[in-house]
Amino acid sequence: MPLNPQERQRRYGQANHRLTLWLLAAWMVVTFVVPFFARDLNFSFFGWPFSFWVASQGALIAYLVIAWSYARWMNRRDQAEAETSAEE
């Protein structure tokens, strides 16, 4: 039995909020937790101290992965939603 538009919209919104919370948690870990503990890691990584690399390069890469993940997930979700709407 197909869902009514309000129920589909509610489920879509809930899934979007869940994904946003998970990605926000990942952002928080990358921004605050990893650099805090990286100070204790005293080894060289590509010629630089690991803590410097995490703060300057690793975080930027992680932010790009977070943004890419959100865009990819939303594109897939929107396509699935459009296919479902077209079938009805």
N, C-alpha and C positions, 0 to 999 in steps of 0.2 A: 504494500500500500504506500503510495507516494506521500511524502510529507508536505504539509501546507507551507507556503512561502515564509510565514513568520517562524515556524519551527526550524526550517532550513537556515534562515538568517540567524537565529539564536545559536544553533549549533556551530555555524561558521564563526560567529563572534567569540564563542567559548573556545574554540580551537585556536583562533588567532590570539586570544588573551593568554592561553596556556603556552603557546610558542613564544610569545613576547616575554613572558615571565622566565622561561628557561633560558632564552638568549640574554636577558638582563642579568640573570644569575651568572652566566658564563662571562659576561662583560665585567661583573663585579669581581669575579675570581681573577681574571686577567689583570684588572686594574689595581686591585688592592692586595689580594692574597699572594699571588705569585711574586710580585716585587718585594713584598715584606719578607718572605722566606728566602728569596734569591740572595739576599745579603749574606746568608750563612753558607752559601755554596761558593767556595773559593777555588775555582778552577778556570782555566782559560778556554774560551769557546771561540774558534775562528780568530784567535789572536787578541781577543778582548776578554775582560772579566765577564763571567756569565751574568752577573747581576746587571751590568751595563747593557749587555745584549738583550736581556729580557725587557728592560725598561725602554730601550730605544728601537729595537727592531722586532722582537717577538710580539710585543703588544700590538704593534701596527698590523702585523700579519694576522694575528688573532681577530682584530677588529674587522679586517677585510673578510675573513672567513665567516664571522658572525653576520655581517651584512649580506654576503653572498648566500648564506644558508636561508636567511629570511626571505630574500628575493626569490630564490629557487622554490622554497616551500609554498610561498604565496602564489607563484605562477602555476604550480601544479594544482593547488587548491582551487584557484580561479578557473582553470581549464576543466577540472572535474565538476565544478559547480555549473559551468556553462553547458557541459554535456548533459548533466542532470536536468537542467532547465529546458534544453532543446528536446529531450525525450518526452517531456510532459506536454 
